[in-house]
Amino acid sequence: MWMLVPIAFALKLLSAFLQPLGSVWSSLGPLFLQLRAASWLAGAERSRQLQGRREAGEPDRTEGEGGGDLPTTPTSVNYHFTRQCNYKCGFCFHTAKTSFVLPLEEAKRGLLMLKEAGMEKINFSGGEPFLPDRGEYLGSLVKFCKQELQLPSVSIVSNGSLIRERWFQKYGEYLDILAISCDSFDEQVNVLIGRGQGKKNHVENLQKLRTWCKEYRVAFKINSVINRFNVDEDMKEQINALNPVRWKVFQCLIIEGENSGEDALREAERFVISDEEFEAFLDRHKDVSCLVPESNQKMRDSYLILDEYMRFLNCRNGRKDPSKSILDVGVEEAIKFSGFDEKMFLKRGGKYVWSKADLKLDW
């Protein structure tokens, strides 16, 4: 209906110029009032629709000129700036296919672009993010994001084996959350999975990192991948003792080209468990208050993942298809090809209290 208003306006304007000047306002005045009322009604209807979507827990979207959605806001981004790792986890779905790491200033430029596009949380991962320059590269990015970009949340996912106390002394104040990957509290199982490294004990190191997080006021989190070797384990006692702010429990996920297929560096098929087995593990740990489960369905499309070239990775087809780099085409253009499911992101609890200033932890 509103498409007829501009046409009516043009015809009225034409006829007005053919009348004496004194009658112009009398001709156009009512039409201006009609246009104003139409604009107000359209805005009111838009507000009503948005309010309904917010109440239903849906993200805000609107139709553009071509019928598409507004650009996705990169609220929470996972930046895998390196693929290199000192562990050999058999189910790894982001493997060492390249050794590339962006120059530090280029990485900062990309992070600034993400902040300007609406990023609130950045999570640094790998590979093992403490490998490049013995953690100094990572520390510089963490400090930049908190001090310069003033992001509400800066977090890291690490296997923890390369973290030293001096890193906490230098950069701990800029870090909100440290997530350590630990799939078992049986060291022999960790070795079977690929988290063994000589004489180092992964579980003992986890305890040490927990102590440092408390001392340097960094929220402590644990990530576990449930697979064929740990699916029958009972971890309640150990998790409750460590008392992380969140215990993320992932179902082992197959990604073609990463841990499955001819060109993959891992063969994760032997680690895969069924949905029923995963649910049984969750049921065994249902009384652990910090448990945050993520099935294959929830994981696959609910993360915004940037690779080492700052390309968004689309996992919708069971593999990682890269966009063009945000450094080349900008965030708004690159994110169109991310395959990101914003509804699933919200459904899985992707947005939570993620700033240590708001967590009100008893340090």
C-alpha positions as semicolon CSV with decimal commas, in nm:
position;residue;x (nm);y (nm);z (nm)
1;M;0,000;0,000;0,000
2;W;0,282;0,240;0,084
3;M;0,422;0,206;-0,269
4;L;0,123;0,411;-0,395
5;V;0,205;0,709;-0,175
6;P;0,514;0,832;-0,373
7;I;0,313;0,809;-0,698
8;A;0,024;1,003;-0,549
9;F;0,268;1,258;-0,416
10;A;0,430;1,307;-0,759
11;L;0,093;1,357;-0,929
12;K;-0,018;1,601;-0,662
13;L;0,308;1,793;-0,693
14;L;0,266;1,822;-1,069
15;S;-0,087;1,953;-1,041
16;A;0,020;2,197;-0,771
17;F;0,271;2,366;-1,000
18;L;-0,008;2,427;-1,248
19;Q;-0,210;2,618;-0,988
20;P;-0,152;2,968;-0,857
21;L;0,128;2,986;-0,602
22;G;-0,111;3,080;-0,322
23;S;-0,294;2,749;-0,344
24;V;0,020;2,529;-0,327
25;W;0,012;2,479;0,049
26;S;-0,359;2,403;0,052
27;S;-0,290;2,130;-0,204
28;L;0,023;1,979;-0,047
29;G;-0,046;2,032;0,323
30;P;-0,288;1,739;0,366
31;L;-0,057;1,511;0,166
32;F;0,240;1,592;0,391
33;L;0,024;1,501;0,689
34;Q;-0,068;1,171;0,520
35;L;0,298;1,090;0,456
36;R;0,390;1,168;0,815
37;A;0,112;0,944;0,945
38;A;0,216;0,661;0,711
39;S;0,576;0,686;0,831
40;W;0,467;0,678;1,194
41;L;0,246;0,372;1,137
42;A;0,525;0,183;0,960
43;G;0,769;0,263;1,242
44;A;0,519;0,156;1,506
45;E;0,461;-0,175;1,329
46;R;0,838;-0,234;1,306
47;S;0,882;-0,165;1,678
48;R;0,599;-0,405;1,761
49;Q;0,759;-0,682;1,555
50;L;1,101;-0,628;1,714
51;Q;0,953;-0,633;2,063
52;G;0,778;-0,960;1,989
53;R;1,101;-1,116;1,864
54;R;1,295;-0,999;2,167
55;E;1,033;-1,148;2,399
56;A;1,062;-1,475;2,208
57;G;1,441;-1,468;2,249
58;E;1,509;-1,416;1,879
59;P;1,785;-1,187;1,745
60;D;1,685;-0,850;1,596
61;R;1,657;-0,863;1,217
62;T;1,491;-0,655;0,950
63;E;1,427;-0,686;0,580
64;G;1,651;-0,491;0,345
65;E;1,578;-0,364;-0,003
66;G;1,639;-0,709;-0,149
67;G;1,435;-0,891;0,113
68;G;1,751;-1,004;0,299
69;D;1,849;-0,960;0,662
70;L;2,056;-0,692;0,825
71;P;2,425;-0,786;0,865
72;T;2,497;-1,029;1,147
73;T;2,662;-0,864;1,445
74;P;2,982;-1,049;1,546
75;T;2,900;-1,031;1,917
76;S;3,126;-1,322;2,013
77;V;3,418;-1,426;1,791
78;N;3,658;-1,720;1,814
79;Y;3,992;-1,630;1,657
80;H;4,211;-1,934;1,582
81;F;4,521;-1,733;1,495
82;T;4,748;-2,039;1,476
83;R;4,697;-2,399;1,371
84;Q;5,022;-2,523;1,524
85;C;5,000;-2,732;1,843
86;N;5,231;-2,931;2,069
87;Y;4,962;-3,195;2,137
88;K;4,822;-3,454;1,898
89;C;4,460;-3,498;2,007
90;G;4,308;-3,760;1,777
91;F;3,973;-3,583;1,737
92;C;4,113;-3,230;1,680
93;F;3,893;-3,038;1,434
94;H;4,134;-2,748;1,371
95;T;4,457;-2,913;1,267
96;A;4,806;-2,790;1,173
97;K;4,747;-2,749;0,800
98;T;4,951;-2,427;0,787
99;S;5,212;-2,257;1,003
100;F;5,091;-1,908;0,913
101;V;5,038;-1,641;1,179
102;L;4,939;-1,286;1,086
103;P;5,183;-1,005;1,165
104;L;5,082;-0,860;1,501
105;E;4,974;-0,521;1,366
106;E;4,758;-0,683;1,098
107;A;4,588;-0,897;1,362
108;K;4,522;-0,583;1,568
109;R;4,377;-0,410;1,263
110;G;4,135;-0,696;1,212
111;L;4,034;-0,697;1,579
112;L;3,963;-0,325;1,560
113;M;3,740;-0,386;1,258
114;L;3,549;-0,652;1,453
115;K;3,507;-0,417;1,750
116;E;3,369;-0,146;1,519
117;A;3,125;-0,406;1,378
118;G;2,989;-0,482;1,726
119;M;3,217;-0,746;1,880
120;E;3,185;-0,771;2,260
121;K;3,378;-1,091;2,328
122;I;3,693;-1,233;2,171
123;N;3,817;-1,584;2,236
124;F;4,171;-1,673;2,130
125;S;4,233;-2,034;2,037
126;G;4,437;-2,254;1,808
127;G;4,611;-2,488;1,764
128;E;4,782;-2,393;2,085
129;P;4,769;-2,012;2,125
130;F;5,066;-2,001;2,365
131;L;5,305;-2,139;2,098
132;P;5,380;-1,824;1,889
133;D;5,661;-1,627;2,053
134;R;5,615;-1,825;2,378
135;G;5,286;-1,658;2,455
136;E;5,401;-1,300;2,392
137;Y;5,204;-1,272;2,068
138;L;4,891;-1,386;2,249
139;G;4,962;-1,160;2,547
140;S;4,994;-0,857;2,319
141;L;4,656;-0,931;2,161
142;V;4,490;-0,988;2,499
143;K;4,623;-0,656;2,632
144;F;4,523;-0,473;2,313
145;C;4,167;-0,605;2,323
146;K;4,112;-0,516;2,688
147;Q;4,313;-0,194;2,718
148;E;4,276;-0,037;2,374
149;L;3,950;-0,184;2,241
150;Q;3,799;-0,208;2,592
151;L;3,612;-0,528;2,509
152;P;3,385;-0,653;2,788
153;S;3,532;-1,004;2,760
154;V;3,867;-1,147;2,652
155;S;3,918;-1,522;2,684
156;I;4,160;-1,799;2,585
157;V;4,127;-2,172;2,518
158;S;4,452;-2,359;2,574
159;N;4,581;-2,705;2,662
160;G;4,771;-2,529;2,940
161;S;5,104;-2,705;2,890
162;L;5,302;-2,394;2,790
163;I;5,156;-2,140;3,035
164;R;5,401;-1,999;3,289
165;E;5,331;-1,789;3,597
166;R;5,523;-1,495;3,452
167;W;5,259;-1,474;3,176
168;F;4,989;-1,424;3,441
169;Q;5,207;-1,161;3,611
170;K;5,239;-0,966;3,286
171;Y;4,899;-1,015;3,121
172;G;4,660;-1,165;3,376
173;E;4,487;-0,836;3,455
174;Y;4,371;-0,809;3,092
175;L;4,224;-1,160;3,071
176;D;3,867;-1,242;3,178
177;I;3,850;-1,618;3,128
178;L;4,106;-1,895;3,079
179;A;3,959;-2,222;2,952
180;I;4,179;-2,530;2,982
181;S;4,108;-2,838;2,774
182;C;4,091;-3,150;2,989
183;D;3,912;-3,460;2,864
184;S;3,990;-3,698;3,148
185;F;4,119;-3,714;3,504
186;D;4,288;-4,043;3,425
187;E;4,632;-3,962;3,286
188;Q;4,643;-4,284;3,083
189;V;4,324;-4,180;2,904
190;N;4,475;-3,839;2,827
191;V;4,773;-4,016;2,670
192;L;4,540;-4,233;2,459
193;I;4,355;-3,924;2,340
194;G;4,678;-3,744;2,250
195;R;4,716;-3,500;2,540
196;G;5,032;-3,664;2,668
197;Q;5,370;-3,491;2,647
198;G;5,653;-3,689;2,793
199;K;5,678;-3,678;3,171
200;K;5,436;-3,386;3,207
201;N;5,114;-3,475;3,384
202;H;4,816;-3,299;3,229
203;V;4,595;-3,335;3,536
204;E;4,861;-3,207;3,778
205;N;4,921;-2,907;3,550
206;L;4,547;-2,835;3,552
207;Q;4,555;-2,802;3,931
208;K;4,846;-2,559;3,911
209;L;4,670;-2,343;3,653
210;R;4,358;-2,334;3,870
211;T;4,567;-2,192;4,155
212;W;4,724;-1,926;3,932
213;C;4,385;-1,820;3,797
214;K;4,263;-1,759;4,150
215;E;4,580;-1,575;4,249
216;Y;4,578;-1,347;3,945
217;R;4,200;-1,301;3,930
218;V;4,123;-1,479;3,606
219;A;3,797;-1,678;3,577
220;F;3,876;-2,048;3,534
221;K;3,690;-2,268;3,286
222;I;3,726;-2,630;3,170
223;N;3,650;-2,769;2,823
224;S;3,603;-3,145;2,774
225;V;3,543;-3,338;2,453
226;I;3,343;-3,652;2,524
227;N;3,461;-3,938;2,307
228;R;3,501;-4,317;2,295
229;F;3,780;-4,317;2,557
230;N;3,615;-4,107;2,829
231;V;3,241;-4,150;2,774
232;D;3,206;-4,387;3,071
233;E;3,408;-4,174;3,312
234;D;3,257;-4,008;3,618
235;M;3,415;-3,664;3,663
236;K;3,179;-3,515;3,921
237;E;3,419;-3,518;4,214
238;Q;3,712;-3,361;4,028
239;I;3,504;-3,094;3,854
240;N;3,334;-2,991;4,179
241;A;3,672;-2,969;4,350
242;L;3,817;-2,746;4,077
243;N;3,498;-2,536;4,077
244;P;3,525;-2,373;3,731
245;V;3,286;-2,095;3,634
246;R;3,180;-2,313;3,339
247;W;3,244;-2,670;3,236
248;K;3,185;-2,692;2,861
249;V;3,117;-3,050;2,757
250;F;3,135;-3,111;2,381
251;Q;3,031;-3,416;2,184
252;C;3,315;-3,535;1,959
253;L;3,254;-3,370;1,620
254;I;3,357;-3,485;1,273
255;I;3,473;-3,214;1,030
256;E;3,566;-3,320;0,679
257;G;3,915;-3,213;0,580
258;E;4,023;-3,167;0,943
259;N;3,966;-3,497;1,125
260;S;3,800;-3,702;0,852
261;G;3,854;-3,762;0,480
262;E;4,149;-3,808;0,246
263;D;4,316;-3,472;0,308
264;A;4,263;-3,473;0,686
265;L;4,549;-3,479;0,935
266;R;4,344;-3,674;1,190
267;E;4,114;-3,976;1,179
268;A;3,850;-3,911;1,443
269;E;3,605;-4,185;1,349
270;R;3,731;-4,411;1,627
271;F;3,656;-4,138;1,883
272;V;3,294;-4,080;1,780
273;I;3,009;-4,158;2,020
274;S;2,636;-4,173;1,959
275;D;2,386;-3,911;2,070
276;E;2,250;-4,160;2,322
277;E;2,596;-4,216;2,474
278;F;2,649;-3,842;2,499
279;E;2,314;-3,800;2,673
280;A;2,406;-4,076;2,917
281;F;2,725;-3,892;3,008
282;L;2,527;-3,570;3,062
283;D;2,274;-3,752;3,278
284;R;2,554;-3,891;3,496
285;H;2,678;-3,534;3,556
286;K;2,344;-3,353;3,571
287;D;2,404;-3,240;3,930
288;V;2,721;-3,049;3,837
289;S;2,594;-2,691;3,846
290;C;2,855;-2,544;3,608
291;L;2,790;-2,802;3,332
292;V;2,721;-2,650;2,987
293;P;2,658;-2,928;2,732
294;E;2,701;-2,892;2,355
295;S;2,590;-3,164;2,119
296;N;2,700;-3,184;1,756
297;Q;2,382;-3,002;1,652
298;K;2,447;-2,709;1,884
299;M;2,816;-2,682;1,797
300;R;2,822;-2,696;1,420
301;D;2,677;-2,358;1,319
302;S;2,663;-2,162;1,644
303;Y;3,019;-2,029;1,653
304;L;3,173;-1,743;1,460
305;I;3,515;-1,883;1,377
306;L;3,803;-1,685;1,226
307;D;4,102;-1,876;1,094
308;E;4,466;-1,768;1,082
309;Y;4,397;-1,544;0,778
310;M;4,097;-1,384;0,951
311;R;3,850;-1,567;0,727
312;F;3,517;-1,680;0,868
313;L;3,480;-2,059;0,850
314;N;3,142;-2,198;0,742
315;C;3,080;-2,545;0,891
316;R;2,724;-2,598;0,768
317;N;2,817;-2,871;0,520
318;G;3,031;-3,070;0,763
319;R;3,355;-2,906;0,654
320;K;3,521;-2,566;0,695
321;D;3,459;-2,344;0,393
322;P;3,640;-2,009;0,428
323;S;3,508;-1,667;0,340
324;K;3,736;-1,395;0,212
325;S;3,946;-1,229;0,481
326;I;3,789;-0,943;0,675
327;L;4,117;-0,761;0,613
328;D;4,041;-0,762;0,239
329;V;3,662;-0,722;0,215
330;G;3,554;-0,599;0,560
331;V;3,354;-0,768;0,835
332;E;3,007;-0,705;0,689
333;E;3,090;-0,872;0,357
334;A;3,290;-1,164;0,498
335;I;3,039;-1,256;0,766
336;K;2,772;-1,321;0,501
337;F;2,955;-1,645;0,423
338;S;3,009;-1,756;0,785
339;G;2,707;-1,988;0,801
340;F;2,648;-1,853;1,151
341;D;2,320;-1,957;1,317
342;E;2,249;-1,673;1,559
343;K;1,938;-1,842;1,700
344;M;2,136;-2,154;1,789
345;F;2,410;-1,933;1,940
346;L;2,151;-1,788;2,178
347;K;1,982;-2,124;2,235
348;R;2,305;-2,292;2,347
349;G;2,371;-2,011;2,595
350;G;2,641;-1,845;2,386
351;K;2,573;-1,511;2,552
352;Y;2,632;-1,524;2,926
353;V;2,806;-1,327;3,203
354;W;3,150;-1,327;3,043
355;S;3,331;-1,035;3,203
356;K;3,519;-1,109;3,526
357;A;3,411;-0,769;3,653
358;D;3,049;-0,894;3,645
359;L;3,110;-1,251;3,762
360;K;3,159;-1,139;4,125
361;L;3,388;-1,431;4,201
362;D;3,526;-1,506;4,545
363;W;3,891;-1,478;4,461
